[in-house]
Amino acid sequence: MIIPKTREEIELMRESALVVSRTLGMLAKEVKPGVTTNQLNKMAEEYIRSQDAIPGFLGLYDCPSTLLTSVNEAVVHGLPTDVPLKEGDVVAIDCGAIKNGFYGDHAYTFEVGEVDPEIKKLLQITKESLYIGIREFKAGNRVGDVGYAIQKYCEAHGYGVVRELVGHGLGRKMHEDPEMPNYGRRGRGKKFIEGMTIALEPMINMGTHKVKQLSDGWTIVTQDGQPSAHFEHNIALVDGKPELLSTFDYVYEALGITSDEEKEFRN
């Protein structure tokens, strides 16, 4: 059952989402060749706790880390390691935080040094597809409308849309109704209702959409070993329109990127 939130609850959720946004912004300055994802994980935990929040992933489903860090062919749920990042890698950093009893949960795929142009394009199209999906999160639409829009855009560029992992409702629990696949058929699935809050997160592969799980029981990788990208935002349905609770602005500030991509989703 979809759990709608009051305006007050949505503002509390924005606080939680922004803890994660600021964490990703802090990490953006640290992602470079030679750094390990374990080091990034330690920084993230310390920062989240400094914000009067607690890590949202740590201990959830027995997760052993604050961050999930997925490098190159890892799609999502990569566990931090002591392997240094190297020039040309990409690392998807997924982060969660709990504040005021609500979860924030979003992700950004970072370039490590200079990255191959084909991989840059994968990241760009995946991020663009996130906003294309958000645009369909509006009164009168259904879950399938969002998934269809993301799938159509990414497959038109020849990419594989992961089926086994999906976005989700968000609130006092990390995973609430509805599931939000990045594929689907228009007019199908649950109808969106005022006040609902979701985490939308395209997971898009350079090659096949097929994935497999590693023996650590967590890390999901592409079956063909080609790179994958993952971007995630938290969104509320307010006055029938999508309103962003999270932001990539802190990441862009750290990386010197100018963007107005979020402007239409601000109140």
C-alpha positions as CSV (number, residue, x, y, z in Angstrom):
1,M,0.0,0.0,0.0
2,I,1.3,3.5,-0.9
3,I,1.9,5.6,2.1
4,P,1.2,9.3,1.4
5,K,3.1,11.9,3.5
6,T,1.9,15.2,4.9
7,R,3.6,18.4,3.8
8,E,5.4,18.4,7.2
9,E,6.6,14.9,6.7
10,I,7.8,15.7,3.2
11,E,9.9,18.6,4.6
12,L,11.4,16.2,7.1
13,M,12.2,13.8,4.3
14,R,13.9,16.7,2.4
15,E,16.2,17.1,5.4
16,S,17.1,13.4,5.2
17,A,17.6,13.5,1.5
18,L,19.8,16.6,1.8
19,V,22.1,14.9,4.3
20,V,22.8,12.3,1.6
21,S,23.2,15.1,-1.0
22,R,25.8,16.8,1.1
23,T,27.6,13.5,1.7
24,L,27.8,12.9,-2.0
25,G,29.1,16.4,-2.5
26,M,31.8,15.9,0.1
27,L,32.8,12.6,-1.5
28,A,32.9,14.2,-5.0
29,K,36.1,16.0,-3.9
30,E,37.7,12.7,-2.7
31,V,37.0,10.4,-5.7
32,K,40.3,10.2,-7.5
33,P,42.9,7.6,-8.5
34,G,44.5,5.9,-5.6
35,V,41.6,6.3,-3.1
36,T,39.9,3.1,-1.9
37,T,36.2,2.8,-1.5
38,N,36.7,1.7,2.1
39,Q,38.3,5.2,2.7
40,L,35.3,6.8,1.1
41,N,33.0,4.7,3.2
42,K,34.7,5.8,6.4
43,M,34.5,9.5,5.4
44,A,30.8,9.1,4.6
45,E,29.9,7.5,8.0
46,E,31.7,10.2,9.9
47,Y,30.1,12.9,7.9
48,I,26.5,11.5,8.2
49,R,26.9,11.2,12.0
50,S,28.2,14.8,12.2
51,Q,24.8,15.9,10.6
52,D,22.7,14.4,13.5
53,A,21.8,11.6,11.3
54,I,22.7,7.9,11.1
55,P,23.8,5.8,8.1
56,G,20.7,4.3,6.5
57,F,22.3,1.3,4.9
58,L,24.6,0.1,7.7
59,G,22.9,-2.9,9.3
60,L,19.9,-2.8,7.0
61,Y,19.4,-6.3,5.6
62,D,22.8,-7.0,7.4
63,C,24.5,-4.5,5.1
64,P,28.1,-4.1,6.5
65,S,28.8,-0.6,5.1
66,T,27.5,3.0,5.0
67,L,28.0,3.2,1.3
68,L,27.4,0.9,-1.6
69,T,30.2,1.5,-4.1
70,S,29.9,-0.1,-7.5
71,V,32.9,0.2,-9.8
72,N,32.9,-0.2,-13.6
73,E,30.9,-3.4,-14.4
74,A,29.4,-3.5,-10.9
75,V,25.8,-2.2,-11.3
76,V,24.7,-1.7,-7.7
77,H,25.2,-3.0,-4.1
78,G,29.0,-3.2,-4.4
79,L,30.7,-3.5,-1.0
80,P,33.6,-1.1,-0.2
81,T,37.1,-2.6,-0.6
82,D,40.7,-1.8,-0.2
83,V,41.3,-1.8,-3.9
84,P,42.4,1.7,-5.1
85,L,40.4,3.4,-7.7
86,K,42.3,3.9,-10.9
87,E,42.3,6.4,-13.8
88,G,39.4,5.7,-16.2
89,D,37.2,3.9,-13.6
90,V,33.6,4.9,-12.8
91,V,32.2,4.4,-9.4
92,A,28.5,4.5,-8.5
93,I,28.1,5.7,-4.9
94,D,24.8,4.9,-3.3
95,C,24.2,6.4,0.1
96,G,21.4,6.4,2.7
97,A,20.8,8.4,5.9
98,I,18.1,8.4,8.6
99,K,17.1,11.7,10.2
100,N,13.9,12.6,12.0
101,G,12.8,9.0,11.5
102,F,12.8,9.2,7.7
103,Y,15.2,7.8,5.1
104,G,17.1,9.7,2.4
105,D,18.6,7.5,-0.3
106,H,20.3,8.6,-3.5
107,A,23.2,7.8,-5.8
108,Y,25.6,9.4,-8.3
109,T,28.1,7.7,-10.7
110,F,31.5,9.5,-10.5
111,E,34.2,9.5,-13.1
112,V,37.7,8.7,-11.8
113,G,40.2,11.0,-13.6
114,E,39.8,10.9,-17.4
115,V,37.1,8.5,-18.6
116,D,36.6,7.0,-22.1
117,P,34.1,9.1,-24.1
118,E,31.8,6.1,-24.6
119,I,31.5,5.6,-20.8
120,K,30.9,9.4,-20.4
121,K,28.0,9.1,-22.8
122,L,26.6,6.1,-20.8
123,L,26.6,8.3,-17.6
124,Q,25.1,11.2,-19.4
125,I,22.2,9.3,-20.9
126,T,21.5,7.4,-17.7
127,K,21.3,10.7,-15.8
128,E,19.1,12.3,-18.5
129,S,16.8,9.2,-18.2
130,L,16.4,9.9,-14.5
131,Y,14.9,13.3,-15.2
132,I,12.8,11.9,-18.1
133,G,11.3,9.5,-15.6
134,I,10.8,12.1,-12.9
135,R,8.8,14.2,-15.5
136,E,6.3,11.3,-15.8
137,F,5.8,11.1,-12.0
138,K,2.7,13.3,-11.9
139,A,-1.0,13.2,-11.1
140,G,-3.0,10.9,-13.4
141,N,0.0,8.8,-14.4
142,R,1.0,5.3,-13.2
143,V,4.2,3.4,-12.4
144,G,4.4,2.0,-15.9
145,D,4.5,5.5,-17.4
146,V,7.7,6.3,-15.6
147,G,9.4,3.0,-16.4
148,Y,8.3,3.2,-20.1
149,A,9.8,6.6,-20.5
150,I,13.2,5.6,-19.0
151,Q,13.3,2.3,-20.9
152,K,12.5,3.9,-24.3
153,Y,15.1,6.6,-23.9
154,C,17.9,4.3,-22.8
155,E,17.2,1.5,-25.3
156,A,17.1,4.1,-28.1
157,H,20.8,4.7,-27.3
158,G,21.5,0.9,-27.4
159,Y,21.8,0.4,-23.7
160,G,20.5,-2.4,-21.5
161,V,17.9,-1.6,-18.8
162,V,18.4,-3.7,-15.7
163,R,15.2,-5.7,-14.9
164,E,16.0,-7.4,-11.5
165,L,16.5,-4.2,-9.5
166,V,14.1,-1.3,-9.2
167,G,13.4,2.0,-7.5
168,H,10.9,2.1,-4.7
169,G,8.7,4.1,-2.4
170,L,10.6,5.8,0.5
171,G,9.7,7.1,3.9
172,R,10.0,5.7,7.5
173,K,11.2,2.5,5.8
174,M,13.9,2.3,3.1
175,H,11.6,0.3,0.9
176,E,7.9,1.1,0.7
177,D,5.3,0.7,-2.0
178,P,5.3,1.0,-4.9
179,E,8.2,-0.7,-6.7
180,M,9.4,1.7,-9.5
181,P,10.9,-0.3,-12.3
182,N,13.0,1.4,-15.0
183,Y,11.0,-0.4,-17.7
184,G,7.3,-0.9,-18.3
185,R,4.2,-0.2,-20.3
186,R,2.3,3.0,-20.3
187,G,-0.9,3.1,-18.3
188,R,0.0,0.1,-16.2
189,G,0.8,-0.3,-12.5
190,K,-0.3,1.6,-9.5
191,K,-1.7,5.1,-9.9
192,F,0.3,7.9,-8.3
193,I,-1.3,9.7,-5.4
194,E,-0.7,13.2,-3.9
195,G,1.9,13.2,-1.1
196,M,3.6,9.9,-2.1
197,T,7.5,9.8,-2.0
198,I,9.8,7.7,-4.1
199,A,13.4,6.9,-4.9
200,L,13.8,6.7,-8.7
201,E,17.0,5.1,-9.8
202,P,17.8,4.1,-13.4
203,M,20.5,1.3,-13.5
204,I,21.7,1.2,-17.1
205,N,24.3,-1.0,-18.7
206,M,26.5,-0.3,-21.7
207,G,25.7,-3.8,-23.1
208,T,23.3,-6.5,-22.1
209,H,20.6,-5.8,-19.5
210,K,21.5,-9.1,-17.9
211,V,23.2,-9.2,-14.5
212,K,24.5,-11.6,-11.9
213,Q,25.3,-11.6,-8.2
214,L,28.9,-12.1,-6.9
215,S,29.7,-14.6,-4.2
216,D,29.8,-11.8,-1.6
217,G,26.0,-12.0,-1.7
218,W,25.8,-8.3,-2.4
219,T,27.6,-7.0,-5.5
220,I,25.5,-7.1,-8.7
221,V,27.6,-7.0,-12.0
222,T,26.8,-7.0,-15.7
223,Q,26.9,-10.4,-17.3
224,D,29.0,-9.3,-20.1
225,G,31.5,-7.3,-18.0
226,Q,30.7,-4.0,-19.6
227,P,30.3,-0.8,-17.5
228,S,27.1,0.2,-15.8
229,A,25.7,3.6,-14.5
230,H,23.4,4.4,-11.6
231,F,21.8,7.7,-10.7
232,E,19.1,8.2,-8.0
233,H,16.9,11.0,-6.7
234,N,14.2,11.2,-4.0
235,I,11.0,12.8,-5.2
236,A,7.6,13.8,-3.7
237,L,4.3,14.3,-5.5
238,V,3.2,17.8,-4.5
239,D,0.2,19.5,-6.0
240,G,0.2,16.8,-8.7
241,K,3.7,17.5,-9.8
242,P,7.2,16.0,-9.0
243,E,9.2,17.9,-6.5
244,L,12.9,16.9,-5.9
245,L,13.9,16.3,-2.3
246,S,17.5,15.5,-3.1
247,T,19.9,17.5,-5.2
248,F,23.1,16.9,-7.1
249,D,24.0,20.6,-6.6
250,Y,26.6,19.8,-3.9
251,V,28.3,17.3,-6.3
252,Y,28.3,19.9,-9.1
253,E,29.7,22.6,-6.9
254,A,32.6,20.2,-5.9
255,L,33.3,19.3,-9.5
256,G,32.9,22.7,-11.0
257,I,29.8,21.7,-13.1
258,T,27.1,24.3,-14.0
259,S,23.7,22.8,-14.5
260,D,20.0,23.8,-14.3
261,E,18.7,20.3,-14.8
262,E,16.8,20.3,-11.5
263,K,15.2,23.7,-11.9
264,E,11.8,22.5,-13.2
265,F,11.4,20.1,-10.2
266,R,11.9,22.8,-7.5
267,N,9.0,24.4,-5.7
